[in-house]
Amino acid sequence: MSQDKRYSRFTEYELQQEIASLREKARKAEQMGMLNELAVLERKAAMAKAYLLNPEDFLPGELYQVEGDHGAYFKINYINGVFAWGYRLNGNGKEEALPISLLKKLGLGQDGPGHLPQ
């Protein structure tokens, strides 16, 4: 699928097709050892996937695990479109934006949803 229009204008079907195409290109880039190209394609797929999710399902003040970054947790300050703005726990303390597709809800722990597991 060509990038003639923004992901926000894609239908659900078009987004799914785009994600499949990007994943296939990423697989080929990985096989060829093109790590920079692989990273770009993975980011594009994450952006497309974000448009398949409901931003209202991601709550300010809650903690989420960062997909692909084992042990990294992200606390949302606010949502703007399909981006969650906040900061990483144990990070440098600077605010950053992540596509909501990179955030994984934490399981229910002793303290309830959105709290770090003990």
PAGULO-252171 format. One record per residue (C-alpha): x, y, z; residue in one letter. Coordinates in steps of 0.001 Angstrom, whole numbers, plus 500000, padded with zeros to 6 digits. Each point is the difference from the previous one (the first is absolute). Layout:
N
XYZa ...
//
This chain:
118
500000500000500000m 501463503355499073s 500371502756502527q 497843502423497945d 497760500672502974k 500397500202503744r 499378496985502198y 497211501952501675s 498098499849496691r 500513496252499418f 497145497587500514t 500493497150502466e 500541497622497090y 502581502314498392e 501850500285503316l 500110496219500366q 501315499659496435q 502637502683500636e 501141498300503221i 500297496638498212a 502001501600497187s 502318501802502434l 500559496814502020r 500956498107496829e 502418502761498971k 501438500010503531a 500520496234499867r 501918500354496728k 502053502913501353a 500933497919503040e 501045497059497823q 502207502314497960m 501558501510503121g 498593503475499313m 499454500953503634l 499301503695499393n 497332499143497424e 498560497407502389l 499661502611502765a 498246502460497672v 497546497365498774l 499238498831503549e 499247503605501032r 497705500487497003k 498136496796500873a 499637501178503618a 498548503299498769m 497513498250497715a 499016497628502817k 499370502971502315a 497157501114497729y 498251496661500562l 499855500659503759l 497686502208502037n 501974502802501709p 497315500146502707e 501177496575501209d 503304501577501127f 499643501921503244l 502064502937501260p 501682499197503293g 500185496270499253e 503130497927499408l 500583497890496901y 502771497691498917q 501876501156496898v 499753497303497339e 503389498940498675g 501821501512502982d 499917497301502671h 499778501423503499g 499199503548498834a 496877501645501381y 498297503167498769f 497709502286501974k 497527501949497881i 499499503693500709n 497526500567497158y 498845498650496643i 500159502027496795n 498564498121497025g 501660496581499895v 502988501150502074f 500430499578503731a 502074502781501538w 501810499253503230g 503256498592501284y 501784496715500553r 500489498857503561l 503700499823500795n 500618502071496860g 501543503427499654n 496783501689501170g 499420501775496681k 496519499947498533e 499632498012496794e 497243498780497714a 499420496376499062l 497418498559497613p 497346498296502116i 500686496757498132s 503338499750501838l 498305499999503398l 498882496778501639k 497585500052502901k 501362498562503205l 498223497018501474g 497979500269503167l 502350500039502967g 499431500460503697q 499541503734499527d 497601499675497069g 500470500849496321p 502802502274498912g 502310499383502935h 503439498425499847l 500072496313500867p 501695499214503307q 
//
